[in-house]
Amino acid sequence: MFGSLFKSKKKTQNGGYRYGNTHLIELRAVVKSYQSAAGTFVALKGVDLKVDKGEFVAVIGKSGSGKSTLINMITGIDRPTSGEVFVGDTAVHKLNEGQMAIWRGRHLGIVFQFFQLLPTLSVIENVMLPMDFCNMYTPRERRERALHLLEQVEMVDNAHKLPSAISGGQQQRVAIARALANDPPVLIADEPTGNLDSKTANAVVQLFEKMVSEGKTILMVTHDTDLAKRATRSVIVSDGEVINQYVVKALPDLSVDQLGWVMRELEPRHFHRGETIITQGEMADRFYIITQGEVEIFLNHPDGQEIIVDRLHSGQYFGEIGLVHAGTRTATVRATPETDVEVATLDHEDFNQLMAMSDVTREQLGRVMQERVLGLETIHSQNR
């Protein structure tokens, strides 16, 4: 039923968009700083972000972390001090104020925490307003479309009521219908459930899930980690930086504060295709999280042959066995022949601190380690 409402914007013939971006949303090295009497405050510190069409992305972070500033870069409500922001075929950072208002009205739907419905307009008039502003559709089509959108959010029976006559949850549904009025490819929701009870918040997220299943792209700012888990992925913002999504995937049970600490301690390293990362028998000194590419794990057979044990990809980790047992490496790990590998590493001391800060993470690492040790022992016994 949503198909006609959620038409996507086509890419160019080379698979990318006008400015060479290959993702629907791309932020490249975005810095945002503010001047005050106390000096310069840097809200965003060289942020890179990519979001593809049809994703449901939760943006999580503490108050003051920079998550709202990040969203404001995408909506054009604020501008980067440096860096680039692309949404589809538009270089958002290059638009002037007049161009920005027109572009935003046609290409973005924005849902606010406090609904921001105009109190003197009826529900249907609020939904029609963006169409009027952007001169989209004929007057008759605007009314028909508004009624159709209200039907989708189960509010058509309240079309002629004022916002004050309906509940907060109902107002948020109307706000979502209004955000969809001009069929934007992207919906931005800034704490859309912040003023709703848990039951109503769940209904709103279910509506988002339905829209995503029909091809809409949604970025939802939220402080509710349970709701965030229902998104297709989460972007965590800490101290003006985006925590690598593959670090989050590898360590999913850490809090935002704990992930922020890990990101500050991680050391990035690059390995060329086929290059050895750790060697069986050497002393263990680091823990590795794969952030790009794939690695293969292998054992040295007594006759000199290599026994391939496993392949690991982005969002997985290795190197924990030797560190936990304060011993030597039990296998060799190298970049696969097909691709270079990026990893993020913690030294032995930081790894021990990671294990100490989260019981759940320690247990999760322990389970994976036991499975790997058992697998290695089985392979050893089969190849003696």
Secondary structure, DSSP 8 states (H G I E B T S, - for coil): --TTT-------TTSS-TTS--SSEEEEEEEEEEEETTEEEEEEEEEEEEE-TT-EEEEE--TTSSHHHHHHHHHTSS--SEEEEEETTEEGGG--HHHHHHHHHHHEEEE-TT----TTS-HHHHHHHHHHHTT-S-HHHHHHHHHHHHHHTT-GGGTTS-GGGS-HHHHHHHHHHHHTTT--SEEEEESTTTTS-HHHHHHHHHHHHHHHHTT-EEEEE-S-HHHHTTSSEEEEEETTEEE-HHHHHHSTTS-HHHHHHHHHH-EEEEE-TT-EEE-TTSB--EEEEEEESEEEEEEE-TTS-EEEEEEEETT-EE-HHHHHTTSB-SSEEEE-TT--EEEEEEEHHHHHHHHHH-HHHHHHHHHHHHHHHHHHHHHHHHT-
